[in-house]
Amino acid sequence: MKHPIATTSRFLYLNLWAFFLLFSGIALAVIPLYRLGVVAVIIQVAIVLFVERGAVNIFNTWSDKKRKYNVLIERNRVEFRQDTFGEYMDAPCGRLLVKIVLRDLGLSDCYKPMRKAHNGFWACKKENFRRQNVSVYINPKYSVRTDNSEI
């Protein structure tokens, strides 16, 4: 069975930033900096390799994106839970994934309020630099098997 996001159009959409980095690296590579000297070429090559490495890393996360898609669909199939999307709103690729999941769930109108509520990748909040209280929730319905018998 084919995965719901394993289509050409969704692959292109979810890897939009990878394609941007790929083509940016190619554009940087064709700038004729050899006229400026060896140091300029070394810097150019270093930047191009850095940018292209980022593109390759994003392309390599395709299977992870499919897994995350499944997780978000399962968590939000019964009822919409905005908290499950929080970690995906930090990166541009994650926001694209959130848009697709919401579209598939028929909740496309929920993205705009989520986007406004979330400050994004570059926003720096004071709360991030303060000590935070951590609480641990213990599910009372969870039981641990104490015997070693097989199921």
C-alpha positions as CSV (number, residue, x, y, z in Angstrom):
1,M,0.0,0.0,0.0
2,K,1.3,3.4,-0.9
3,H,1.9,5.9,1.8
4,P,-0.5,9.0,1.7
5,I,2.4,11.4,1.4
6,A,4.5,9.3,-1.0
7,T,3.4,11.2,-4.1
8,T,5.6,13.4,-6.3
9,S,3.8,16.6,-5.5
10,R,4.0,16.0,-1.8
11,F,7.6,15.0,-2.0
12,L,8.4,18.2,-3.8
13,Y,6.3,20.3,-1.3
14,L,7.7,18.7,1.8
15,N,11.3,19.0,0.5
16,L,10.8,22.6,-0.7
17,W,13.6,23.9,1.6
18,A,15.9,21.1,0.5
19,F,15.4,22.2,-3.1
20,F,15.9,25.8,-2.2
21,L,19.3,24.9,-0.5
22,L,20.3,22.7,-3.4
23,F,19.7,25.4,-6.0
24,S,21.2,28.0,-3.8
25,G,24.4,26.0,-3.5
26,I,24.5,25.5,-7.3
27,A,24.0,29.2,-7.8
28,L,26.8,30.0,-5.3
29,A,29.1,27.5,-7.0
30,V,28.8,29.1,-10.5
31,I,29.8,32.6,-9.2
32,P,33.3,33.2,-10.7
33,L,35.2,34.0,-7.5
34,Y,38.4,32.5,-8.9
35,R,39.2,36.0,-10.2
36,L,39.5,37.3,-6.6
37,G,42.0,34.6,-5.6
38,V,42.5,31.3,-3.9
39,V,41.1,32.4,-0.5
40,A,37.8,33.4,-2.1
41,V,37.5,30.1,-3.9
42,I,38.2,28.2,-0.7
43,I,35.6,30.2,1.2
44,Q,33.2,29.6,-1.7
45,V,33.7,25.9,-1.8
46,A,33.3,25.7,2.0
47,I,30.0,27.6,1.8
48,V,28.7,25.5,-1.1
49,L,29.6,22.2,0.7
50,F,27.9,23.4,3.8
51,V,24.7,24.4,2.0
52,E,24.6,21.2,-0.1
53,R,25.1,19.1,3.0
54,G,22.0,20.8,4.5
55,A,20.0,19.9,1.4
56,V,21.1,16.3,1.5
57,N,20.3,16.0,5.2
58,I,16.8,17.3,4.5
59,F,16.3,14.9,1.6
60,N,17.5,12.0,3.9
61,T,14.6,12.7,6.3
62,W,11.9,11.5,3.9
63,S,11.3,8.2,5.8
64,D,11.2,10.2,9.1
65,K,8.6,12.6,7.6
66,K,6.4,9.7,6.7
67,R,6.6,8.3,10.2
68,K,5.8,11.7,11.7
69,Y,2.9,12.1,9.4
70,N,1.5,8.8,10.7
71,V,2.0,9.8,14.3
72,L,0.2,13.2,13.8
73,I,-2.7,11.6,11.9
74,E,-3.2,8.9,14.6
75,R,-3.0,11.5,17.5
76,N,-5.5,13.8,15.9
77,R,-7.9,11.4,14.1
78,V,-10.4,11.3,16.9
79,E,-10.1,14.8,18.1
80,F,-7.9,17.8,17.2
81,R,-5.1,18.3,19.7
82,Q,-3.1,21.4,19.0
83,D,-0.3,20.4,21.5
84,T,0.8,17.5,19.3
85,F,1.9,19.9,16.5
86,G,4.1,22.2,18.7
87,E,7.4,20.6,18.1
88,Y,6.9,20.5,14.3
89,M,6.2,24.2,14.2
90,D,9.9,25.0,15.0
91,A,11.3,24.2,11.6
92,P,10.2,25.2,8.1
93,C,10.0,21.6,7.0
94,G,7.9,20.7,10.0
95,R,5.4,23.5,9.3
96,L,5.0,22.1,5.8
97,L,4.3,18.7,7.3
98,V,1.7,20.2,9.7
99,K,-0.1,21.9,6.8
100,I,-0.4,18.6,5.0
101,V,-1.6,16.7,8.0
102,L,-4.2,19.3,8.8
103,R,-5.3,19.3,5.1
104,D,-5.7,15.5,5.2
105,L,-7.7,15.7,8.5
106,G,-10.0,18.4,7.0
107,L,-8.7,21.0,9.5
108,S,-6.8,23.4,7.2
109,D,-8.4,26.4,8.9
110,C,-6.6,25.4,12.2
111,Y,-3.2,26.2,10.8
112,K,-3.4,30.0,10.8
113,P,-4.2,30.3,14.6
114,M,-1.5,27.8,15.4
115,R,1.0,29.7,13.3
116,K,0.1,33.0,15.1
117,A,0.4,31.3,18.5
118,H,3.8,29.9,17.7
119,N,6.7,32.3,17.4
120,G,8.7,30.4,14.9
121,F,12.2,29.3,14.4
122,W,14.1,32.7,14.9
123,A,12.0,34.0,17.7
124,C,13.8,34.1,21.0
125,K,11.6,34.2,24.1
126,K,12.7,35.1,27.6
127,E,11.2,31.9,28.9
128,N,13.8,29.9,27.1
129,F,16.5,31.3,29.2
130,R,14.8,31.0,32.6
131,R,14.7,27.9,34.8
132,Q,11.6,25.8,34.1
133,N,9.7,23.6,36.4
134,V,9.4,20.0,35.2
135,S,6.6,17.8,36.3
136,V,6.3,14.1,35.7
137,Y,2.9,12.5,35.0
138,I,2.4,8.9,36.1
139,N,-0.5,7.3,34.4
140,P,-2.6,5.4,37.0
141,K,-4.0,3.1,34.3
142,Y,-0.6,1.9,33.3
143,S,0.3,-1.5,34.7
144,V,3.7,-3.3,34.6
145,R,3.8,-7.0,34.2
146,T,5.9,-8.6,36.9
147,D,5.9,-12.2,35.7
148,N,8.2,-13.3,32.9
149,S,5.6,-15.4,31.1
150,E,5.3,-14.8,27.4
151,I,2.2,-13.3,25.9
